[in-house]
Amino acid sequence: MGAKQMEQEAPALVLPYVEKMEKKLSFASKRFKKICVFCGSSSGKKGVFSDEALNLGRELVDRKIDLVYGGGSIGLMGQVAHTVKSGGGHVVGVIPKALIGPELTGSTVGDLIAVSDMHQRKAEMARQSDAFIALPGGYGTLEELVEVITWNQLGIHKKPVGLLNVDGFYDTLLTFFDKQMEEEFFDNSARSIVVSAPTASELLDKLEAYAATPAYAGPKLCWEMERPCAIGYTTTPIAGLGQ
C-alpha cells in the first residue's frame, strides 16, 4: 500500500474509533454521582456472576459513577471495588468495626468508614448513595436489598433500586414480589420500586430512566435526629484506613 493510499484510507479507519472514544469519554451519568452496590462476599458457583460484577465495575467507571459498598476485597464485592478503583473511580467502603480484618473481609478497597453495627452500616451506605444495585449474594445481600426497598416505600428516600438479575438469579424473588402484589399486600406503585435487568449496562440505563412513583402520601420518615433531611447516622471516616 502506497503512502497516498494509506493517507486516503486512514480517516475511514480512524474516525469511527475516535468518535466511539469521544462518546465514551463524554458519557457521564446525568443522575448519579455514587451508587451503592450490595453483593456477596463469595463469588458464587458460576463464573458469570464474577463476569457481570466486573462488567458493573467497568460501567460505573465509564459513566463516572463512584462506588459505595460494604468494604472488603473478597467475593463479588471485592471484584466490583477493585475494578472501580483501578479504573480511576472513587470507592467508599462502609463496615462495622467488628468485621474489620483480613480474616473476615480482606483489605478494604478505597476509603473506609467504620461504624458501630449493621444498622448504622446500612443507614450510612444509603446516605452516601444516589441509587442501589444488588448483585447475586446471600442472606446479607437480600436483607440489605429489602430494607432499602422498604425505605423507599415509606418515603424515607426516593432513590431507585435495581436488581442485577444475572443468569436469572433473582427470577424467583421477582416472582415472589409479584405474588405479594397479587395477594394485595402492596399495590403496583410499590411493586414498581424495583427495576431489574440481566446485564449491568441495561440495568444502569433503566435506573437512569427511573421516575419515582408517588406511592406513599404519608410523612417523609427519617431515622436521624441530627440531620433530619438525610438518611444515616453521624459517622467519621477513619483516616489512613483503606487502600
N, C-alpha and C positions, 0 to 999 in steps of 0.2 A: 504494500500500500504506500503510495507516494505521499509526500508532506501535504500537498494541496488537498488530496482526497481525505487525509486524516483531519485536516482543518475543517473541511466541509461536513464530515460526519460526526465530529466531536460534539458540537452543540446538541445534536439529536440524541446523543447518548447521555450527555451530562445534564441537560436541562431537566428531564424528569426527576433525576436523583436530587438535584438542587431544590426543585420545587417540593419534593417529598420531605427533605430535611427542613426547609423553611417552615412548612406546615407543621411538622412535628415540634420544632423549637418554639413556635408561636402558640401552641395549644396548651394554655394553662387553664385549669378549672375555673369556670365562671362563678361557682358557688362555694367551693370547699377549699379551705386552707389546710385543714387537718382532718383525717378520718381515723376513727378508732376501729381496729381490727381485733375481733375475738377469734381464737382458733386454738387447736390442740397443742399441748407441749409434747405430743407424739406426732410422728409423720404419718401414721396410719398405715394400713395394709397395702394400699395401691399407690403406685408411682404417680398416677395422675393427680393425686392430692398435692404432692410436692410440686409438680409441674405448674399447677394453677396457682399455688402460693407464690412461686417465683414470678409468674405472669402478673399477679396482682401487684407485687412489689415494683415490677417494671412499669406497669400502667400508672401507679402513683407517681413515680419519678417523671414519666413522660408528661403527666398532667400537672406537675409541680404541686403535688399534694403531699404534705408531711404526714408522718405516721405516729399514732398513739397506740400503744399495745401493752400487754401485760408484763413486760420485762422478760429477761432471759434470752437464751440463744439456742434452745433446743427445740426440736419438732418443727411444726409448721410456723409457729410464732417466730422462731429464730430465722427461718428461711425468708419470711417476709421482711423482717427487720434488717437482716444483713443486705438484702437486695436494695432496699430503700437507702440505707446508709452508704453502700458502695456506689450507688448512683448519684450521690450528692444531696439526697433529701435529708430533712431533719427528722430524728427519731426520738420519741419520748417514751420511756418505759415507766409504768406505774406498778408498784409491787409492795405488798405487805412486808414489814421488816422481818417477820419470822420466816419468809421464803427466800430472803437474800442469801445466796451462797451457791457455789458451783455444783454442789452435790444435788441440789434441788432444781435449779432453773438454768444453770450455766451462767455465763457472764452477760450482764445487761449490755445491750447494744444502744449506743446513743446516750442521751441524758436520762437520769434516773430520778424519779420522785418516789420516796419511801413513805408509806402510810401505815397507820396502826393496824388496820384489819381489812377484810374483804369488802365490807360495806363502804369504807372510805375509798378503797381502790376503784370500785365501780363508779362512785359519785365523781371522783376526780377524773377518771377517764372520760366520762360523759361531759364534764365541764370543759375539758380541753378540746373537745371534738365538735365537728360540724355535721357528722354523719357516722353511721355504724355499718360495719360489714362483718358477717360471720362466715368464716371458712369451716370446713368439717372439723369436728372436735368431740370431746367427751362431755361429761356432766357439767363441768365448769363453763364450757362454751355455751351450752344450752341454757344454763342458769343466767349467764350474763345477757344473752340474747333476749330471753323472755322478759327480763327486768326492764331493759330499755324499750321494748315494745310496750310494756305496761305503763312506763313513764310517759310515753307518747300519748297513749290512750287517756291518761289522767290529766294531760295538759301541762306536765312538768317540763316537757320540751316538745318541739315540733320538728325534730331532726329526722331525716329519713333513715330507714333501717333496711339493709339489704342482706339477702341470703345468697352466698356464692354456692349454688347447688351443683357442685362438681360430681359428674357421673351419677346424678340422681340421688346423691347422699341425703338430701332433705325432702325427697318426694313424700315419704310417709308423714313427716312433720307438717308439710303443707296440706296434705290430705286431712290431717287431724284438725288444723285450723279451719278448713272448710267444713268439717263435721261440727265443730263448735258453733260456727255461724249458722249452719243448717238447724241445729238444735236451739238456736236463738239465745245463746249465751253472750253473743255480741252481734252487731249488725255489719253491713258491708263496709261502712266507713271505717270501722275498727279493723276489719279484715284487710283493707287496702293499705294499712300502715306498712305492711311488709311487702317488699318487692323482691323478686328472685330472678336469677339468670344462671346459665351453666358456665359462663366464662367471665373473667374479670372485666374485659373491655365492655361487654354487653351490660353487665351489672352497673358499672360506673356511668355508662350512658343513661341508664334508667334512673339512677339516683340523681343525676344532674337534671333530668326532666321531671322529677317527682314534685308534685304540688300537694302540700298538706291539705287534708280534708278537714273542715271544721266539725270534727266528730264529737267533740266534747264541749259543752257550753258552761261547765262548772268553773270553779276557781282555778287559777294557774298555780298549782301546788308547788311547793319548794321545800327542800329538806334543810335549807340553810337559815341561820339567824343573822350571821354577819354580812352575807351577800344575798339579799332576798331576791335578786333578779337573775341569779345564776345557779347552776347545779354544782354541787360539790361541797367539800369541806375546806377549811383553811389549811393549806399544806405548804411546806417549804422544801424546794428541791435541795438535795444534798450535793454540795459542790465536790467535784472530784470523783464522784461515783459514776459508773457508766463509761463506755468506751466509744 
